[in-house]
Amino acid sequence: AAAAVDADSSTSWVSNALQAAVGQWLQVDFDHPVTNATITITPSATAVGAQIRRIEVSTVNGTSTLRFDQAGKPLTVALPYGETPWVRITAVATDDGSAGVQFGITDFNVTQYDASGFAHPVNLRHTVLVPGPPPNSAVAQWDLGSELLGRSGCAQSPNGTRCAASMALSPEEPVNLSRTLTVPSPTAVTPTVWVRARQGPNLADLIAAPGAARALGDADPIDVVGSAYAAADGDPGTAWTAPQSVVQHKAPPTLTLKLPAPREVAGLRITPSSSVLPAHPTLVAVDLGDGPEVRRLSSDGGTQTVSLRPRVTDTVKVSLLSWDDIIDRTALGFDQLKPPGLAE
């Protein structure tokens, strides 16, 4: 539930997928009752199954229903008039009339208005109270880190790095972390701070070697070693995986290679993944700035060189037009075609 109030649009609270989405709810209890308030909700656009299109907002004073056409967009609604110590959001109906699979909320904010009409945001936090140590026990140290550290979407295998967006798990507290210790008397402490890199485009910018070629483009995993960065990192053991949506919409994924300076380009070496995933491309279009040139690739794997019309450029665009069909099974047991990608 903390993911709904962490002010991070990349995280969401989602209900248990083993139960129907309709009827699932999220409740926020206030330290002090609020009155004359509005809430802003962003329904998750990535919940599994039929999308929720109608929600119910409840307080001790009554309920109101909110209908919307598109998830992922903030919705603002006034709370029923009167003082309330809590507010509950309940999924009421889906877009196809079914019970649905998952209900999710990406962001949840509350704003209270005073008698003069001035807005005062209500600070929402997920609070955990930890019991103290047994009497007369000696405390050696306090560990104030997150209990759930999260999990990377990539893992090492005997023949390279394998990535899957569904394998990633966000940490319990991906943004602000706050801890309060209460001790019976002043205590001298020696703090030790561990910093973990957060996966994403900003991390790729941080570790990119200056003066080196850089690959850019949308990817399925957020981890750097599975993003577009992997297609030009010099390591054939890592691979860029195109977004899963390219399979659904039959849209060719495009990778843009930025060179440190303009130079004559007359060919391109393309290396598919060392494993069957991401799917190996069989037809590509390469654009040096004077129009795409379509080239067919062997599906046997291995590095292949495609010849191009020589041109001086600092930007090379590679679009994957066709690829091998690879079927995978999701965590929910559904068969799913996997997107293509490139190692180098």
C-alpha positions as CSV (number, residue, x, y, z in Angstrom):
1,A,0.0,0.0,0.0
2,A,3.0,2.3,0.6
3,A,3.5,2.5,-3.2
4,A,0.3,4.4,-3.6
5,V,1.4,7.3,-1.4
6,D,5.1,7.5,-2.2
7,A,4.7,10.2,-4.8
8,D,6.5,8.0,-7.3
9,S,4.5,7.4,-10.6
10,S,6.7,4.4,-11.4
11,T,5.2,2.4,-8.5
12,S,1.7,1.2,-7.8
13,W,-0.4,-0.6,-5.2
14,V,-2.1,-3.5,-6.9
15,S,-4.6,-6.0,-5.6
16,N,-4.1,-9.7,-5.5
17,A,-4.4,-11.1,-9.0
18,L,-5.9,-14.4,-7.7
19,Q,-9.1,-12.5,-6.7
20,A,-11.5,-10.4,-8.8
21,A,-10.6,-6.8,-9.2
22,V,-14.2,-5.6,-8.6
23,G,-14.7,-5.2,-4.8
24,Q,-11.0,-4.7,-4.0
25,W,-10.3,-1.5,-2.0
26,L,-7.6,0.7,-0.5
27,Q,-8.2,2.6,2.7
28,V,-6.2,5.5,4.1
29,D,-6.6,6.3,7.9
30,F,-5.7,9.9,8.9
31,D,-3.9,10.9,12.1
32,H,-6.5,13.7,12.5
33,P,-9.9,13.8,10.8
34,V,-10.1,15.9,7.7
35,T,-13.0,18.0,6.4
36,N,-13.7,19.9,3.3
37,A,-11.2,17.9,1.3
38,T,-10.5,16.5,-2.1
39,I,-8.6,13.5,-3.2
40,T,-6.6,13.0,-6.4
41,I,-6.3,9.4,-7.6
42,T,-4.3,7.9,-10.5
43,P,-5.6,4.5,-11.4
44,S,-2.9,2.1,-12.6
45,A,-2.8,1.6,-16.3
46,T,-0.7,-1.6,-16.0
47,A,-3.0,-3.7,-13.9
48,V,-3.6,-7.2,-15.4
49,G,-6.9,-8.0,-17.1
50,A,-9.9,-5.8,-17.8
51,Q,-9.4,-2.2,-16.8
52,I,-11.4,-0.7,-13.9
53,R,-13.5,2.2,-15.2
54,R,-15.7,3.0,-12.2
55,I,-14.6,3.5,-8.6
56,E,-16.4,4.4,-5.3
57,V,-15.1,6.9,-2.8
58,S,-16.3,6.3,0.7
59,T,-16.0,8.1,4.1
60,V,-18.0,8.0,7.3
61,N,-20.3,10.6,5.7
62,G,-21.3,8.7,2.6
63,T,-20.1,7.6,-0.8
64,S,-19.7,9.0,-4.3
65,T,-19.0,7.2,-7.6
66,L,-16.4,8.3,-10.2
67,R,-16.4,7.0,-13.8
68,F,-13.4,7.5,-16.1
69,D,-12.4,6.4,-19.6
70,Q,-8.6,6.2,-19.4
71,A,-6.4,4.8,-16.6
72,G,-3.0,6.4,-15.8
73,K,-4.5,9.9,-15.6
74,P,-5.1,11.8,-12.3
75,L,-8.7,12.0,-11.2
76,T,-9.8,14.6,-8.6
77,V,-13.1,14.2,-6.6
78,A,-14.4,16.0,-3.5
79,L,-15.0,13.9,-0.4
80,P,-18.6,13.7,0.9
81,Y,-19.2,16.8,3.1
82,G,-18.2,16.5,6.8
83,E,-15.4,15.4,9.0
84,T,-13.9,11.9,8.4
85,P,-11.1,9.9,9.9
86,W,-10.6,7.7,6.8
87,V,-11.3,7.4,3.1
88,R,-11.7,4.2,1.1
89,I,-11.4,3.7,-2.7
90,T,-13.2,0.6,-4.0
91,A,-13.3,-0.8,-7.6
92,V,-16.9,-1.0,-8.8
93,A,-16.9,-1.9,-12.5
94,T,-14.6,-2.8,-15.4
95,D,-14.6,-1.7,-19.0
96,D,-16.1,-5.0,-20.3
97,G,-18.5,-5.7,-17.4
98,S,-16.4,-8.6,-16.1
99,A,-15.1,-9.0,-12.5
100,G,-11.6,-8.1,-13.7
101,V,-8.3,-9.5,-12.4
102,Q,-6.4,-6.6,-10.7
103,F,-7.2,-3.1,-9.4
104,G,-4.3,-0.7,-8.9
105,I,-3.6,2.8,-7.7
106,T,-0.4,4.6,-8.8
107,D,-0.8,7.8,-6.8
108,F,-3.1,9.0,-4.1
109,N,-3.1,12.5,-2.7
110,V,-5.4,14.4,-0.3
111,T,-5.9,18.2,-0.1
112,Q,-7.8,19.9,2.6
113,Y,-9.2,23.5,2.3
114,D,-9.6,25.9,5.2
115,A,-12.4,28.4,5.8
116,S,-10.7,31.0,3.6
117,G,-10.4,28.5,0.7
118,F,-6.7,28.0,0.9
119,A,-5.4,24.5,0.0
120,H,-3.3,22.4,2.5
121,P,-1.9,19.1,1.2
122,V,-2.2,16.3,3.7
123,N,1.1,14.5,4.3
124,L,0.5,10.8,3.8
125,R,2.9,8.2,5.1
126,H,3.1,4.5,5.5
127,T,4.0,4.0,9.2
128,V,5.3,0.8,10.8
129,L,5.7,0.8,14.6
130,V,8.5,-1.6,15.8
131,P,8.4,-2.9,19.4
132,G,11.4,-2.2,21.6
133,P,14.0,-4.7,22.7
134,P,13.5,-6.9,25.8
135,P,14.3,-5.3,29.2
136,N,18.0,-5.2,30.2
137,S,19.1,-6.3,26.7
138,A,22.2,-4.7,25.1
139,V,21.6,-3.1,21.7
140,A,24.7,-3.6,19.4
141,Q,23.3,-1.7,16.4
142,W,20.2,-0.6,14.5
143,D,19.5,-1.6,10.9
144,L,17.3,1.2,9.5
145,G,17.2,-0.1,5.9
146,S,14.2,-1.2,3.9
147,E,12.9,-4.7,4.8
148,L,12.1,-5.3,1.1
149,L,15.1,-4.3,-1.0
150,G,13.5,-5.1,-4.3
151,R,14.8,-7.4,-7.1
152,S,16.5,-6.7,-10.3
153,G,14.9,-7.6,-13.6
154,C,18.1,-9.2,-14.8
155,A,20.1,-12.2,-13.7
156,Q,23.4,-13.8,-14.7
157,S,23.3,-17.1,-16.5
158,P,26.1,-19.4,-17.7
159,N,26.0,-17.8,-21.2
160,G,25.2,-14.1,-20.4
161,T,22.7,-11.8,-18.7
162,R,19.0,-12.6,-18.9
163,C,16.4,-10.0,-18.4
164,A,12.6,-10.0,-18.0
165,A,10.5,-7.0,-16.8
166,S,8.1,-9.4,-14.9
167,M,11.1,-10.6,-12.8
168,A,11.8,-7.1,-11.4
169,L,10.4,-6.1,-8.0
170,S,10.4,-2.5,-6.8
171,P,11.9,-1.9,-3.4
172,E,9.5,-1.2,-0.5
173,E,10.6,2.4,-0.3
174,P,12.0,3.5,-3.7
175,V,12.1,7.2,-2.8
176,N,12.1,9.0,0.6
177,L,13.2,7.0,3.6
178,S,12.4,8.2,7.1
179,R,13.2,6.5,10.4
180,T,12.7,7.7,14.0
181,L,14.5,6.1,17.0
182,T,13.5,6.7,20.6
183,V,16.1,5.8,23.2
184,P,15.9,6.2,27.0
185,S,19.1,8.3,27.2
186,P,21.5,10.1,24.9
187,T,23.5,7.5,22.9
188,A,26.7,7.9,20.8
189,V,26.3,6.2,17.4
190,T,28.5,5.7,14.4
191,P,26.3,5.8,11.2
192,T,27.1,3.8,8.1
193,V,25.2,4.6,4.9
194,W,24.9,2.2,2.0
195,V,23.8,3.6,-1.3
196,R,22.3,1.4,-4.0
197,A,22.0,2.6,-7.6
198,R,18.4,2.9,-8.9
199,Q,17.9,1.3,-12.3
200,G,16.7,3.5,-15.1
201,P,17.8,6.0,-17.8
202,N,19.5,8.3,-15.3
203,L,21.8,5.4,-14.2
204,A,22.7,4.8,-17.9
205,D,23.6,8.5,-18.2
206,L,25.8,8.2,-15.1
207,I,27.8,5.1,-16.2
208,A,28.1,6.0,-20.0
209,A,31.7,6.3,-21.0
210,P,32.5,9.8,-22.4
211,G,33.3,9.8,-26.1
212,A,31.8,6.4,-26.8
213,A,28.9,5.5,-29.0
214,R,25.6,5.3,-27.2
215,A,22.4,3.4,-28.1
216,L,19.0,4.9,-27.2
217,G,15.5,3.6,-27.4
218,D,12.5,2.1,-25.5
219,A,13.0,-1.2,-23.7
220,D,11.0,-3.8,-21.9
221,P,13.1,-4.0,-18.7
222,I,14.2,-0.9,-16.8
223,D,17.5,-2.4,-15.8
224,V,20.5,-0.8,-17.7
225,V,21.9,-4.2,-18.8
226,G,18.6,-5.0,-20.5
227,S,17.9,-1.5,-21.9
228,A,19.0,0.1,-25.1
229,Y,22.3,1.0,-23.4
230,A,23.2,-2.8,-23.6
231,A,23.2,-2.7,-27.4
232,A,26.4,-0.5,-27.5
233,D,28.1,-1.4,-24.2
234,G,30.7,-3.7,-25.9
235,D,29.5,-6.7,-23.9
236,P,27.8,-9.4,-26.1
237,G,26.6,-11.1,-22.9
238,T,24.0,-8.3,-22.3
239,A,21.2,-7.5,-24.7
240,W,18.6,-4.8,-25.4
241,T,15.0,-6.1,-25.3
242,A,12.4,-4.1,-27.1
243,P,9.1,-3.2,-25.3
244,Q,6.5,-6.0,-25.0
245,S,4.0,-3.7,-26.7
246,V,5.7,-4.0,-30.1
247,V,4.4,-7.6,-30.3
248,Q,0.8,-6.6,-29.5
249,H,0.7,-3.6,-31.9
250,K,3.0,-5.1,-34.6
251,A,5.1,-2.0,-34.4
252,P,8.8,-2.2,-35.5
253,P,11.0,-1.3,-32.5
254,T,13.8,1.2,-33.3
255,L,17.2,1.6,-31.8
256,T,19.1,4.9,-32.3
257,L,22.9,4.7,-32.2
258,K,24.5,8.1,-31.5
259,L,28.2,8.4,-32.5
260,P,30.5,10.8,-30.6
261,A,31.3,12.6,-33.9
262,P,30.2,12.5,-37.5
263,R,32.0,9.8,-39.5
264,E,31.6,7.8,-42.7
265,V,29.4,4.7,-42.1
266,A,29.4,2.0,-44.7
267,G,28.3,-1.0,-42.8
268,L,26.9,-2.3,-39.5
269,R,27.8,-5.3,-37.4
270,I,24.8,-6.8,-35.7
271,T,24.9,-9.4,-33.0
272,P,21.7,-11.1,-31.7
273,S,21.4,-12.4,-28.2
274,S,23.4,-15.5,-27.3
275,S,20.2,-17.2,-26.2
276,V,16.7,-17.5,-27.8
277,L,15.5,-14.4,-25.8
278,P,15.2,-11.7,-26.8
279,A,13.9,-13.0,-30.1
280,H,16.4,-12.8,-33.0
281,P,15.6,-10.3,-35.8
282,T,15.4,-11.6,-39.3
283,L,14.8,-8.3,-41.2
284,V,16.1,-4.9,-40.3
285,A,15.9,-1.4,-41.7
286,V,19.0,0.9,-41.3
287,D,18.7,4.6,-41.8
288,L,21.8,6.8,-42.0
289,G,19.8,9.9,-42.6
290,D,19.1,9.4,-46.3
291,G,16.3,6.9,-46.0
292,P,16.0,3.3,-44.7
293,E,17.9,0.4,-46.3
294,V,16.3,-3.0,-45.6
295,R,18.6,-6.0,-45.0
296,R,17.8,-9.6,-44.2
297,L,19.6,-11.4,-41.4
298,S,20.3,-15.1,-40.9
299,S,18.3,-16.6,-38.0
300,D,21.3,-18.9,-37.1
301,G,22.7,-16.3,-34.7
302,G,26.2,-14.9,-34.5
303,T,27.6,-11.5,-35.6
304,Q,26.6,-10.5,-39.1
305,T,27.8,-7.5,-41.2
306,V,25.4,-5.6,-43.4
307,S,26.8,-3.3,-46.1
308,L,25.2,0.1,-46.6
309,R,25.5,3.1,-48.9
310,P,28.4,5.1,-47.4
311,R,27.3,8.3,-45.7
312,V,28.9,10.7,-43.1
313,T,26.6,10.8,-40.1
314,D,26.6,10.7,-36.3
315,T,23.2,9.0,-36.0
316,V,22.3,5.5,-37.1
317,K,18.7,4.2,-36.7
318,V,18.1,0.5,-36.7
319,S,14.4,-0.8,-36.9
320,L,13.6,-4.5,-36.4
321,L,11.0,-5.3,-39.1
322,S,10.6,-9.1,-38.5
323,W,11.9,-11.6,-36.0
324,D,11.6,-15.2,-34.8
325,D,8.4,-16.0,-33.0
326,I,9.2,-17.1,-29.4
327,I,6.4,-18.1,-27.1
328,D,6.9,-17.7,-23.3
329,R,4.5,-18.4,-20.4
330,T,3.7,-15.6,-18.0
331,A,3.5,-16.0,-14.2
332,L,-0.3,-16.3,-14.5
333,G,0.0,-19.2,-16.9
334,F,-0.8,-17.4,-20.2
335,D,1.2,-17.9,-23.4
336,Q,2.8,-14.7,-24.7
337,L,4.9,-13.9,-27.8
338,K,8.2,-12.3,-26.7
339,P,9.7,-9.1,-28.2
340,P,12.9,-9.0,-30.2
341,G,16.2,-7.4,-29.3
342,L,20.0,-7.1,-30.0
343,A,23.1,-7.9,-28.1
344,E,25.4,-5.5,-30.0
